[in-house]
């Protein structure tokens, strides 16, 4: 017995250093501790009887050793090296601390509430299952699961199975306990961690469910891309999926109807658009009216009058659409929609009266197209007008062509500019670059087949223009006559608080026979100037394009004064920096004349060819222009524009070597060699 007590004393002494905080034992100390325990075991196995007190002391010392092993104090590389060298038997359990039971952790007071955490876990799982079911139903409702739906459902379902298994099954609980143990999470926190996982899963499921409208909008955008690429069936499937997530979004129904309309399936398009009219959607009313016009007019081969019943029904539909559009909270959207509605009202009028009607009847609703173009421009205020609705801008420019064809002139409108604008805005429709333009192209073709319109366009294409009087003496006499007439009718109080510049034409008798404005302000306010009054007093017979005319620049200043100079001096006096809208308009017109002159000469001589291109995408260049009308530089906006530059008229316009720093920058966009538009960008 004495020998055992001495061995226990050595064992206790060997353990003592290990109890110190942050103790790092040497290999000798580790071997000494283990050897002391080996000696105790050897003596214990030899003695047949041992006192209970001695055995109790051994148990206490072994508990200390076990705790040290659980805490990793003796379980290190030195210990592993000693064990490998001494090779103890498997019965010497103290040599294998990795098998020691974990040190019991003190249980916090809240551990008794684990049942509450478990109840919360079950509740989260039930609610998550509900959200997951609703999400899966939405994804599967239209055409079955796709990639998005499959990934979303599988990921949420896998999380649900994992958390539910760990919380509700014995086997799952063991797996979870082992996983949490490997993460050093104490057992008394397992219920809380499981609840937190269920709560996270609930959050993900709810977030996915609450964002189903966002998924619907993604499907809608995908459908738009597919429709633009003429992938009709794929676009239709995307739109149908979008409806499962955003059933109240009227745009989706309109998009589906537009596919049917483009494909010529008018009956199904009408059925789709009617769904929107039931909810008071003005866009759906407008679309339904448009298709009804196409369907009825197609029956006449686009030449005759449509039936009166369709006219009455469509007129009422468009009037309702205007009323509902006025109530739209987004004014930009409302103006854009009203522009489309008024365009369709004008088209309906033509379908109603037929192309054989008198000019007065044909032009009766022409104001609708001009009003539509103004509404579209207002809807895009502050934005680049180049992105305006092609359809609305096309019909607006067509209105000016019709007035020029039947009336000879339009107040303030340069026919040459009107012709180029018509070519530019209607280019996509006339070329049917998009399938949805097919029916509008039929309307345009029927309009352009009218004899006066055909004759006018032939005149423009042949570059026939009025003859300018260049005799200095006669020009001076006409200048004085124009100044005198304006002075007689001038009321400075009526002039607006902006500078107005007009391009005025006078015949050899001194009568003002036409005038043009080249900026919005000058065109909008010309009617309150004496020039408009003098133009109205002219002879009712439109002047011949070959009649010699004197050309003048007439400027009205906010101070109430005015100035008349020959048109050849139009750019004199423009100050830098150029900020006045009228002056920018003059510079824009000067650049227009340069390009138009190149086209007039080069197309006739063969230096340029219309065969050089329809440019898809269009080519855009920034042209720096000096205040005295010289081109300082060109800059293509992309690589395609740089490559195809020789096919444009700009390549035939020389640049001026100027040190002038103050310049006005214009964007010139070409859709074809002879189809262009100029925009001021600064």
C-alpha positions as CSV (number, residue, x, y, z in Angstrom):
1,X,0.0,0.0,0.0
2,X,2.9,2.3,0.8
3,X,4.3,1.9,-2.6
4,X,1.0,2.9,-4.2
5,X,0.7,6.0,-2.1
6,X,4.3,7.0,-3.1
7,X,3.4,6.4,-6.8
8,X,0.3,8.6,-6.4
9,X,2.4,11.3,-4.8
10,X,4.8,11.3,-7.8
11,X,1.7,11.4,-10.1
12,X,0.3,14.4,-8.2
13,X,3.6,16.2,-8.2
14,X,4.0,15.6,-12.0
15,X,0.5,17.1,-12.6
16,X,1.1,20.2,-10.5
17,X,3.1,22.3,-13.1
18,X,0.4,21.5,-15.8
19,X,-2.2,23.4,-13.7
20,X,-0.5,26.7,-14.2
21,X,-2.2,29.1,-16.7
22,X,-0.7,29.2,-20.2
23,X,1.7,26.4,-19.3
24,X,3.8,25.0,-22.2
25,X,5.2,21.6,-21.1
26,X,8.4,20.2,-22.3
27,X,8.7,16.7,-23.7
28,X,10.5,15.6,-20.5
29,X,7.6,16.9,-18.4
30,X,5.1,15.1,-20.6
31,X,7.0,11.8,-20.4
32,X,7.4,12.3,-16.6
33,X,3.6,12.7,-16.2
34,X,2.7,9.8,-18.4
35,X,5.4,7.5,-16.7
36,X,4.1,8.5,-13.3
37,X,0.6,7.4,-14.4
38,X,2.0,4.2,-15.9
39,X,3.7,3.4,-12.5
40,X,0.4,3.9,-10.6
41,X,-1.3,1.5,-13.0
42,X,1.4,-1.1,-12.6
43,X,1.2,-1.1,-8.8
44,X,-2.5,-1.0,-8.9
45,X,-2.7,-4.2,-10.9
46,X,-0.3,-6.0,-8.6
47,X,-2.0,-5.2,-5.3
48,X,-5.1,-7.2,-4.5
49,X,-6.7,-4.8,-2.0
50,X,-6.6,-1.1,-2.0
51,X,-8.2,1.4,0.4
52,X,-11.1,3.4,-0.9
53,X,-9.4,6.7,0.1
54,X,-6.5,5.9,-2.1
55,X,-8.7,5.0,-5.0
56,X,-10.7,8.2,-4.5
57,X,-7.4,10.2,-4.7
58,X,-6.5,8.4,-8.0
59,X,-9.9,9.2,-9.5
60,X,-9.5,12.9,-8.6
61,X,-6.0,13.0,-10.2
62,X,-7.2,11.2,-13.3
63,X,-10.0,13.8,-13.6
64,X,-7.4,16.5,-13.6
65,X,-5.4,14.7,-16.3
66,X,-8.6,14.2,-18.4
67,X,-9.4,17.9,-18.2
68,X,-5.9,18.8,-19.2
69,X,-6.3,16.5,-22.2
70,X,-9.7,17.9,-23.2
71,X,-8.3,21.4,-23.0
72,X,-5.4,20.4,-25.3
73,X,-2.7,21.2,-22.8
74,X,-1.0,17.8,-23.2
75,X,-2.4,17.0,-26.6
76,X,0.3,18.4,-28.9
77,X,3.1,17.5,-31.2
78,X,5.6,16.7,-28.3
79,X,3.0,14.4,-26.8
80,X,2.4,12.6,-30.1
81,X,6.2,12.2,-30.5
82,X,6.5,10.6,-27.0
83,X,3.6,8.3,-27.6
84,X,5.0,7.1,-30.9
85,X,8.4,6.4,-29.3
86,X,7.1,4.6,-26.2
87,X,4.2,2.8,-27.9
88,X,1.9,2.3,-25.0
89,X,-0.9,-0.3,-25.0
90,X,-4.4,0.6,-25.9
91,X,-5.5,-0.1,-22.3
92,X,-3.4,2.9,-21.1
93,X,-6.2,5.3,-21.8
94,X,-4.2,8.3,-20.4
95,X,-2.0,8.1,-23.5
96,X,-4.9,8.9,-25.8
97,X,-6.4,12.3,-24.7
98,X,-8.2,12.6,-28.1
99,X,-10.6,10.0,-26.7
100,X,-11.2,11.9,-23.4
101,X,-14.8,13.0,-22.9
102,X,-15.2,16.8,-23.3
103,X,-15.0,18.8,-20.1
104,X,-18.5,19.5,-18.9
105,X,-19.5,23.1,-19.5
106,X,-21.5,25.0,-16.9
107,X,-25.1,25.3,-18.1
108,X,-26.4,28.9,-18.2
109,X,-29.7,29.7,-16.6
110,X,-31.5,30.1,-19.9
111,X,-30.6,26.5,-21.0
112,X,-33.9,25.4,-19.4
113,X,-35.7,27.4,-22.1
114,X,-34.4,25.2,-25.0
115,X,-38.0,24.0,-25.5
116,X,-38.9,27.6,-26.4
117,X,-36.2,27.8,-29.0
118,X,-37.2,24.5,-30.5
119,X,-40.8,25.7,-30.7
120,X,-39.6,28.8,-32.5
121,X,-37.6,26.6,-34.9
122,X,-40.7,24.6,-35.8
123,X,-42.8,27.8,-36.3
124,X,-40.1,29.2,-38.7
125,X,-40.0,26.0,-40.6
126,X,-43.8,25.9,-41.1
127,X,-43.9,29.5,-42.3
128,X,-40.8,29.0,-44.6
129,X,-42.6,26.0,-46.1
130,X,-45.6,28.2,-46.9
131,X,-43.4,30.8,-48.6
132,X,-41.5,28.1,-50.5
133,X,-44.7,26.5,-51.7
134,X,-46.0,29.9,-53.0
135,X,-42.7,30.6,-54.7
136,X,-42.6,27.2,-56.3
137,X,-46.2,27.5,-57.5
138,X,-45.3,30.9,-59.1
139,X,-42.3,29.5,-61.0
140,X,-44.1,26.4,-62.1
141,X,-47.4,27.9,-63.2
142,X,-46.2,29.1,-66.6
143,X,-44.6,26.5,-68.9
144,X,-43.0,24.6,-65.9
145,X,-39.7,25.3,-64.1
146,X,-36.9,27.1,-65.8
147,X,-33.4,27.7,-64.6
148,X,-34.2,30.6,-62.3
149,X,-37.1,28.7,-60.7
150,X,-35.2,25.4,-60.4
151,X,-32.2,27.1,-58.6
152,X,-34.4,29.1,-56.3
153,X,-36.6,26.2,-55.3
154,X,-33.8,23.7,-54.9
155,X,-31.7,26.0,-52.8
156,X,-34.5,26.9,-50.5
157,X,-35.7,23.3,-50.3
158,X,-32.3,22.0,-49.4
159,X,-32.0,24.5,-46.6
160,X,-35.5,23.6,-45.3
161,X,-34.6,19.8,-45.3
162,X,-31.3,20.4,-43.5
163,X,-32.8,22.6,-40.8
164,X,-35.9,20.5,-40.4
165,X,-34.0,17.3,-40.2
166,X,-31.6,18.7,-37.6
167,X,-34.5,19.9,-35.5
168,X,-37.1,17.2,-35.8
169,X,-35.3,13.8,-36.2
170,X,-32.9,12.0,-33.9
171,X,-30.5,11.2,-36.7
172,X,-30.6,14.7,-37.9
173,X,-30.0,16.0,-34.4
174,X,-26.9,13.9,-34.0
175,X,-25.5,15.2,-37.4
176,X,-26.2,18.8,-36.3
177,X,-24.6,18.2,-32.9
178,X,-21.5,16.8,-34.5
179,X,-21.3,19.7,-37.0
180,X,-21.8,22.3,-34.3
181,X,-19.2,20.6,-32.1
182,X,-16.7,20.8,-34.9
183,X,-17.3,24.5,-35.0
184,X,-16.6,24.7,-31.2
185,X,-20.1,25.7,-30.4
186,X,-21.0,24.4,-26.9
187,X,-24.0,22.0,-26.6
188,X,-26.1,24.4,-24.5
189,X,-26.2,26.8,-27.5
190,X,-27.3,24.1,-30.1
191,X,-31.0,24.9,-29.8
192,X,-30.4,28.6,-30.2
193,X,-28.1,28.1,-33.3
194,X,-30.7,25.8,-34.8
195,X,-33.4,28.4,-34.2
196,X,-31.2,31.1,-35.8
197,X,-30.7,28.9,-38.9
198,X,-34.4,28.4,-39.2
199,X,-34.9,32.2,-38.8
200,X,-32.4,32.9,-41.6
201,X,-34.1,30.4,-43.8
202,X,-37.4,32.1,-43.1
203,X,-35.9,35.4,-44.0
204,X,-34.5,34.0,-47.3
205,X,-37.9,32.4,-48.1
206,X,-39.8,35.6,-47.3
207,X,-37.3,37.8,-49.2
208,X,-37.6,35.5,-52.2
209,X,-41.4,35.5,-52.0
210,X,-41.7,39.3,-51.5
211,X,-39.4,39.9,-54.5
212,X,-41.4,37.8,-56.9
213,X,-42.5,41.1,-58.6
214,X,-38.8,41.8,-59.3
215,X,-38.5,38.4,-60.9
216,X,-41.5,39.2,-63.0
217,X,-39.9,42.5,-64.2
218,X,-36.7,40.5,-65.1
219,X,-38.8,38.1,-67.2
220,X,-40.5,41.2,-68.8
221,X,-37.1,42.7,-69.7
222,X,-36.0,39.4,-71.0
223,X,-39.1,39.3,-73.2
224,X,-38.4,42.7,-74.5
225,X,-34.9,41.7,-75.6
226,X,-36.2,38.6,-77.3
227,X,-38.9,40.5,-79.0
228,X,-36.4,43.1,-80.3
229,X,-34.4,40.2,-81.7
230,X,-37.6,38.8,-83.4
231,X,-37.6,35.7,-81.2
232,X,-41.3,35.8,-81.0
233,X,-42.1,32.4,-79.3
234,X,-39.4,32.9,-76.6
235,X,-40.6,36.4,-75.9
236,X,-44.1,35.2,-75.6
237,X,-43.0,32.6,-73.1
238,X,-41.1,35.2,-71.1
239,X,-44.1,37.5,-71.0
240,X,-46.4,34.7,-69.8
241,X,-43.9,33.9,-67.0
242,X,-43.8,37.5,-66.1
243,X,-47.6,37.5,-65.7
244,X,-47.4,34.9,-63.0
245,X,-45.3,37.2,-60.9
246,X,-46.8,40.6,-61.9
247,X,-50.3,39.9,-63.0
248,X,-51.4,43.5,-62.5
249,X,-48.6,45.0,-64.7
250,X,-50.4,46.2,-67.7
251,X,-47.2,46.5,-69.8
252,X,-47.0,42.7,-70.0
253,X,-50.4,42.3,-71.5
254,X,-49.6,45.1,-74.0
255,X,-46.3,43.4,-74.9
256,X,-48.1,40.1,-75.6
257,X,-50.7,41.9,-77.7
258,X,-47.9,43.7,-79.6
259,X,-46.4,40.4,-80.7
260,X,-49.8,39.2,-82.1
261,X,-50.2,42.6,-83.8
262,X,-46.8,42.5,-85.4
263,X,-47.4,39.0,-86.7
264,X,-50.8,40.1,-88.2
265,X,-52.9,38.0,-85.8
266,X,-55.3,40.9,-85.2
267,X,-58.0,38.9,-83.5
268,X,-55.7,37.6,-80.7
269,X,-54.1,41.0,-80.4
270,X,-57.5,42.6,-79.9
271,X,-58.3,39.9,-77.2
272,X,-55.1,40.8,-75.3
273,X,-55.6,44.6,-75.6
274,X,-59.3,44.3,-74.4
275,X,-58.1,42.8,-71.1
276,X,-56.3,46.1,-70.4
277,X,-59.2,48.3,-71.4
278,X,-61.3,46.6,-68.7
279,X,-59.0,48.0,-66.1
280,X,-59.1,51.5,-67.6
281,X,-55.6,51.4,-69.1
282,X,-55.3,54.2,-71.7
283,X,-52.3,52.5,-73.4
284,X,-54.4,49.4,-74.0
285,X,-57.3,51.5,-75.3
286,X,-54.9,53.2,-77.7
287,X,-53.4,49.9,-78.8
288,X,-56.8,48.4,-79.3
289,X,-57.9,51.3,-81.4
290,X,-54.8,51.1,-83.6
291,X,-55.3,47.4,-84.3
292,X,-58.9,48.0,-85.1
293,X,-57.8,50.5,-87.7
294,X,-55.2,48.1,-89.2
295,X,-57.7,45.3,-89.3
296,X,-60.4,47.3,-91.0
297,X,-58.1,49.1,-93.4
298,X,-56.3,45.9,-94.5
299,X,-59.7,44.7,-95.8
300,X,-59.7,47.7,-98.2
301,X,-56.1,47.0,-99.4
302,X,-55.1,50.2,-97.6
303,X,-56.8,52.4,-100.3
304,X,-60.5,52.7,-99.5
305,X,-62.6,53.9,-96.5
306,X,-63.0,51.7,-93.5
307,X,-66.6,50.8,-92.4
308,X,-68.5,53.4,-90.3
309,X,-69.1,51.0,-87.4
310,X,-65.4,50.6,-86.9
311,X,-64.9,54.3,-87.2
312,X,-67.5,55.1,-84.5
313,X,-66.2,52.5,-82.1
314,X,-62.6,53.5,-82.6
315,X,-63.3,57.2,-82.2
316,X,-65.0,56.6,-78.9
317,X,-62.1,54.4,-77.8
318,X,-59.5,57.0,-78.6
319,X,-61.5,59.7,-76.8
320,X,-61.7,57.5,-73.7
321,X,-58.0,56.9,-74.0
322,X,-57.3,60.7,-74.0
323,X,-59.4,61.2,-70.9
324,X,-57.7,58.4,-69.0
325,X,-54.2,59.5,-70.2
326,X,-54.9,63.0,-68.7
327,X,-55.3,61.3,-65.3
328,X,-51.9,59.6,-65.4
329,X,-49.7,60.8,-62.4
330,X,-46.5,60.7,-64.5
331,X,-46.8,63.7,-66.8
332,X,-44.0,62.7,-69.1
333,X,-45.6,59.3,-69.6
334,X,-49.0,61.0,-70.1
335,X,-47.7,63.3,-72.8
336,X,-45.9,60.5,-74.6
337,X,-49.1,58.4,-74.5
338,X,-51.2,61.4,-75.7
339,X,-48.9,61.9,-78.6
340,X,-49.5,58.3,-79.7
341,X,-53.2,58.7,-79.3
342,X,-53.4,61.8,-81.3
343,X,-51.3,60.2,-84.0
344,X,-53.8,57.4,-84.2
345,X,-56.7,59.8,-84.3
346,X,-55.2,61.4,-87.4
347,X,-54.7,58.0,-89.0
348,X,-58.3,57.1,-88.2
349,X,-59.4,60.3,-90.0
350,X,-57.6,59.3,-93.1
351,X,-59.0,55.8,-92.9
352,X,-62.4,57.3,-92.5
353,X,-62.3,59.7,-95.5
354,X,-60.1,57.7,-97.8
355,X,-57.2,58.9,-100.0
356,X,-59.6,60.2,-102.7
357,X,-60.9,63.0,-100.4
358,X,-60.3,66.6,-101.2
359,X,-57.1,68.3,-99.8
360,X,-59.2,70.2,-97.3
361,X,-60.7,67.0,-95.9
362,X,-57.4,65.2,-95.9
363,X,-55.8,68.0,-93.9
364,X,-58.7,68.5,-91.6
365,X,-57.0,66.5,-88.7
366,X,-53.4,67.3,-89.6
367,X,-53.0,69.5,-86.5
368,X,-53.3,66.2,-84.5
369,X,-49.9,65.1,-85.9
370,X,-48.2,68.4,-85.2
371,X,-49.7,68.4,-81.7
372,X,-48.5,64.8,-81.2
373,X,-44.9,65.8,-82.1
374,X,-45.0,68.7,-79.6
375,X,-46.3,66.4,-76.9
376,X,-43.6,63.9,-77.6
377,X,-41.0,66.6,-77.5
378,X,-42.4,67.9,-74.2
379,X,-42.4,64.3,-72.8
380,X,-38.7,64.1,-73.5
381,X,-37.7,67.6,-72.2
382,X,-34.2,67.6,-70.8
383,X,-33.4,64.5,-72.8
384,X,-31.8,63.9,-76.2
385,X,-34.6,64.4,-78.8
386,X,-33.0,61.7,-80.9
387,X,-34.6,59.1,-78.7
388,X,-38.1,60.4,-79.3
389,X,-40.7,58.0,-80.6
390,X,-39.8,57.3,-84.2
391,X,-43.5,56.8,-85.1
392,X,-44.7,60.1,-83.6
393,X,-41.9,62.1,-85.0
394,X,-42.3,60.5,-88.4
395,X,-46.0,61.4,-88.6
396,X,-45.3,64.9,-87.3
397,X,-42.8,65.4,-90.1
398,X,-45.3,63.9,-92.6
399,X,-47.8,66.6,-91.5
400,X,-45.4,69.3,-92.7
401,X,-44.8,67.5,-96.0
402,X,-48.6,67.2,-96.6
403,X,-49.1,71.0,-95.9
404,X,-46.2,71.9,-98.2
405,X,-47.7,69.6,-100.9
406,X,-51.2,71.0,-100.7
407,X,-50.7,74.6,-99.4
408,X,-47.3,75.5,-100.9
409,X,-45.8,76.7,-97.6
410,X,-45.9,76.3,-93.9
411,X,-45.3,79.4,-91.7
412,X,-41.8,79.3,-90.3
413,X,-40.8,76.0,-91.8
414,X,-37.9,75.6,-94.3
415,X,-39.1,73.1,-96.9
416,X,-35.6,71.7,-97.3
417,X,-35.4,71.1,-93.5
418,X,-38.9,69.6,-93.5
419,X,-37.8,67.2,-96.3
420,X,-34.6,66.1,-94.5
421,X,-36.5,65.7,-91.2
422,X,-39.2,63.5,-93.0
423,X,-36.5,61.4,-94.5
424,X,-34.7,61.0,-91.2
425,X,-37.7,60.4,-88.9
426,X,-39.6,58.1,-91.3
427,X,-36.5,56.2,-92.5
428,X,-37.0,53.2,-90.2
429,X,-40.7,53.0,-91.0
430,X,-40.3,53.4,-94.8
431,X,-37.5,50.8,-94.8
432,X,-39.5,48.6,-92.4
433,X,-36.3,48.0,-90.4
434,X,-38.5,46.6,-87.6
435,X,-41.5,44.2,-88.3
436,X,-43.8,46.4,-86.1
437,X,-43.4,49.2,-88.6
438,X,-45.1,47.2,-91.4
439,X,-48.6,48.7,-91.1
440,X,-47.3,52.2,-90.6
441,X,-45.3,51.8,-93.7
442,X,-48.4,50.9,-95.6
443,X,-50.0,54.2,-94.5
444,X,-46.9,56.1,-95.5
445,X,-46.8,54.5,-98.9
446,X,-50.4,55.4,-99.5
447,X,-49.8,59.0,-98.4
448,X,-46.7,59.3,-100.6
449,X,-48.6,58.0,-103.6
450,X,-50.8,61.1,-103.6
451,X,-50.0,63.2,-106.7
452,X,-49.1,66.5,-104.9
453,X,-46.9,64.7,-102.4
454,X,-45.2,62.7,-105.0
455,X,-44.5,65.8,-107.1
456,X,-43.1,67.7,-104.0
457,X,-40.7,64.9,-103.1
458,X,-39.5,64.7,-106.7
459,X,-38.8,68.5,-106.6
460,X,-36.8,68.0,-103.4
461,X,-34.9,65.0,-104.9
462,X,-34.1,67.1,-108.0
463,X,-32.7,69.9,-105.8
464,X,-35.0,72.4,-107.4
465,X,-35.1,75.6,-105.2
466,X,-36.0,79.2,-105.5
467,X,-33.7,81.6,-107.4
468,X,-31.9,84.2,-105.2
469,X,-31.7,87.8,-106.3
470,X,-28.0,88.7,-106.2
471,X,-28.1,92.1,-107.9
472,X,-26.8,94.5,-105.2
473,X,-28.9,97.4,-106.2
474,X,-32.2,95.4,-106.4
475,X,-31.3,93.6,-103.1
476,X,-30.7,97.0,-101.4
477,X,-34.1,98.3,-102.6
478,X,-35.8,95.1,-101.3
479,X,-34.0,95.4,-98.0
480,X,-35.3,98.9,-97.6
481,X,-38.8,97.9,-98.6
482,X,-38.9,95.0,-96.1
483,X,-37.5,97.3,-93.3
484,X,-40.1,99.9,-94.0
485,X,-43.0,97.5,-94.1
486,X,-41.9,95.9,-90.7
487,X,-41.5,99.3,-89.2
488,X,-45.0,100.3,-90.1
489,X,-46.5,97.2,-88.4
490,X,-44.1,97.0,-85.5
491,X,-45.4,97.2,-81.9
492,X,-42.4,96.8,-79.6
493,X,-44.8,95.9,-76.7
494,X,-45.9,92.8,-78.5
495,X,-42.4,91.4,-79.0
496,X,-41.3,88.6,-76.6
497,X,-38.4,88.9,-74.2
498,X,-36.2,86.6,-76.5
499,X,-34.2,87.2,-79.6
500,X,-36.0,86.1,-82.8
501,X,-34.2,85.5,-86.1
502,X,-36.2,84.8,-89.3
503,X,-35.0,84.0,-92.8
504,X,-37.3,86.2,-94.9
505,X,-38.0,86.0,-98.6
506,X,-39.3,88.9,-100.6
507,X,-40.4,89.0,-104.3
508,X,-39.3,91.7,-106.7
509,X,-42.4,93.7,-105.7
510,X,-41.2,93.8,-102.1
511,X,-43.9,91.4,-100.8
512,X,-42.9,88.9,-98.1
513,X,-43.8,85.6,-99.6
514,X,-42.3,83.2,-97.1
515,X,-40.2,83.0,-93.9
516,X,-38.3,80.3,-92.0
517,X,-37.1,80.0,-88.4
518,X,-34.2,77.8,-87.4
519,X,-34.7,77.5,-83.7
520,X,-37.7,76.7,-81.5
521,X,-38.1,80.2,-80.1
522,X,-38.1,81.9,-83.5
523,X,-40.6,79.4,-84.9
524,X,-42.9,79.6,-81.8
525,X,-42.9,83.4,-81.5
526,X,-42.8,84.4,-85.2
527,X,-46.6,84.7,-85.3
528,X,-46.5,87.8,-83.1
529,X,-44.0,89.6,-85.3
530,X,-44.8,91.9,-88.2
531,X,-43.3,89.3,-90.5
532,X,-46.2,87.0,-89.9
533,X,-48.7,89.8,-90.5
534,X,-47.0,90.8,-93.8
535,X,-46.8,87.2,-94.9
536,X,-50.6,86.8,-94.3
537,X,-51.2,89.9,-96.5
538,X,-49.4,88.4,-99.5
539,X,-51.1,87.2,-102.6
540,X,-53.1,84.0,-102.1
541,X,-51.2,82.4,-105.0
542,X,-48.1,80.6,-103.7
543,X,-45.0,81.8,-105.4
544,X,-43.3,79.7,-108.0
545,X,-40.1,77.9,-106.9
546,X,-38.3,79.5,-109.9
547,X,-39.4,83.1,-109.0
548,X,-36.4,85.3,-108.1
549,X,-36.5,86.2,-104.4
550,X,-34.5,88.4,-102.2
551,X,-33.3,86.7,-99.0
552,X,-32.8,88.6,-95.7
553,X,-32.1,87.9,-92.1
554,X,-34.6,89.8,-89.9
555,X,-33.7,90.0,-86.2
556,X,-36.1,91.1,-83.5
557,X,-34.4,92.0,-80.2
558,X,-36.0,91.9,-76.7
559,X,-35.5,95.7,-76.5
560,X,-38.2,96.2,-79.1
561,X,-35.8,97.0,-82.0
562,X,-35.1,95.0,-85.1
563,X,-32.5,94.7,-87.9
564,X,-32.7,93.6,-91.6
565,X,-29.5,92.4,-93.4
566,X,-28.9,90.3,-96.5
567,X,-29.0,86.6,-95.8
568,X,-25.4,86.2,-96.9
569,X,-24.5,88.2,-93.8
570,X,-26.5,85.9,-91.5
571,X,-23.5,84.9,-89.3
572,X,-22.1,88.4,-88.9
573,X,-22.3,89.8,-85.4
574,X,-22.7,86.4,-83.6
575,X,-20.8,86.8,-80.4
576,X,-18.8,84.2,-78.5
577,X,-19.5,82.2,-76.4
578,X,-22.6,81.4,-78.4
579,X,-25.4,80.9,-76.0
580,X,-28.4,82.5,-77.7
581,X,-30.8,79.9,-79.1
582,X,-31.4,81.9,-82.3
583,X,-27.7,82.2,-83.0
584,X,-27.2,78.4,-82.4
585,X,-30.1,77.8,-84.8
586,X,-28.3,79.9,-87.5
587,X,-25.1,78.0,-87.0
588,X,-27.0,74.7,-87.2
589,X,-28.6,75.9,-90.4
590,X,-25.3,76.9,-91.8
591,X,-23.9,73.4,-91.2
592,X,-27.1,71.9,-92.7
593,X,-26.6,74.0,-95.9
594,X,-23.0,72.7,-96.2
595,X,-24.0,69.1,-95.9
596,X,-27.1,69.5,-98.1
597,X,-24.9,71.2,-100.8
598,X,-22.5,68.3,-100.8
599,X,-25.4,65.9,-101.3
600,X,-26.9,68.0,-104.1
601,X,-23.6,68.0,-106.0
602,X,-22.0,64.7,-105.1
603,X,-25.0,62.5,-105.6
604,X,-25.5,64.0,-109.1
605,X,-21.8,63.6,-110.0
606,X,-21.5,60.1,-108.5
607,X,-19.0,61.1,-105.9
608,X,-21.4,59.7,-103.3
609,X,-23.9,56.9,-103.8
610,X,-27.0,56.0,-102.0
611,X,-25.8,52.5,-102.4
612,X,-23.0,53.4,-99.9
613,X,-25.2,52.6,-97.1
614,X,-28.1,52.2,-95.0
615,X,-26.1,52.6,-91.8
616,X,-27.2,50.1,-89.2
617,X,-26.5,51.2,-86.6
618,X,-26.6,54.8,-87.6
619,X,-23.4,56.8,-87.7
620,X,-22.9,59.8,-85.4
621,X,-20.3,62.4,-85.4
622,X,-19.5,65.5,-83.3
623,X,-18.8,68.5,-85.4
624,X,-17.1,71.5,-83.9
625,X,-18.3,74.7,-85.5
626,X,-16.9,78.2,-85.2
627,X,-19.1,81.3,-84.7
628,X,-18.3,82.5,-88.3
629,X,-19.5,79.2,-89.8
630,X,-16.3,77.1,-90.3
631,X,-15.9,73.5,-89.4
632,X,-13.0,73.1,-86.9
633,X,-13.1,69.4,-86.3
634,X,-15.0,66.1,-86.7
635,X,-15.1,63.4,-84.0
636,X,-16.8,60.0,-84.6
637,X,-18.6,58.7,-81.5
638,X,-17.5,55.1,-82.0
639,X,-15.3,52.8,-84.1
640,X,-18.0,52.0,-86.6
641,X,-18.5,55.7,-87.3
642,X,-14.8,56.2,-87.8
643,X,-14.6,53.2,-90.2
644,X,-17.5,54.4,-92.4
645,X,-16.6,58.1,-92.3
646,X,-15.7,58.1,-96.1
647,X,-19.3,57.1,-97.0
648,X,-20.7,60.3,-95.4
649,X,-20.9,63.8,-96.8
650,X,-18.7,65.1,-93.9
651,X,-15.7,63.5,-95.6
652,X,-16.2,66.0,-98.5
653,X,-16.3,69.0,-96.2
654,X,-12.9,70.5,-95.5
655,X,-11.8,71.4,-92.0
656,X,-10.6,75.0,-91.3
657,X,-7.2,75.6,-89.6
658,X,-8.5,77.9,-86.9
659,X,-7.2,78.7,-83.4
660,X,-10.7,79.8,-82.4
661,X,-11.4,78.2,-79.0
662,X,-15.1,79.1,-78.7
663,X,-17.0,76.6,-80.7
664,X,-20.5,75.2,-80.9
665,X,-20.6,71.4,-81.0
666,X,-23.3,69.6,-83.1
667,X,-24.1,65.9,-83.4
668,X,-24.7,64.8,-87.0
669,X,-26.4,61.5,-87.3
670,X,-26.6,59.6,-90.6
671,X,-29.0,56.7,-91.1
672,X,-28.0,56.6,-94.8
673,X,-25.6,58.5,-97.0
674,X,-28.3,61.2,-97.7
675,X,-30.5,60.8,-94.6
676,X,-29.2,62.8,-91.7
677,X,-30.1,65.1,-88.8
678,X,-28.2,67.7,-86.8
679,X,-28.6,68.3,-83.1
680,X,-26.9,71.0,-80.9
681,X,-25.4,69.3,-77.9
682,X,-24.1,72.3,-75.9
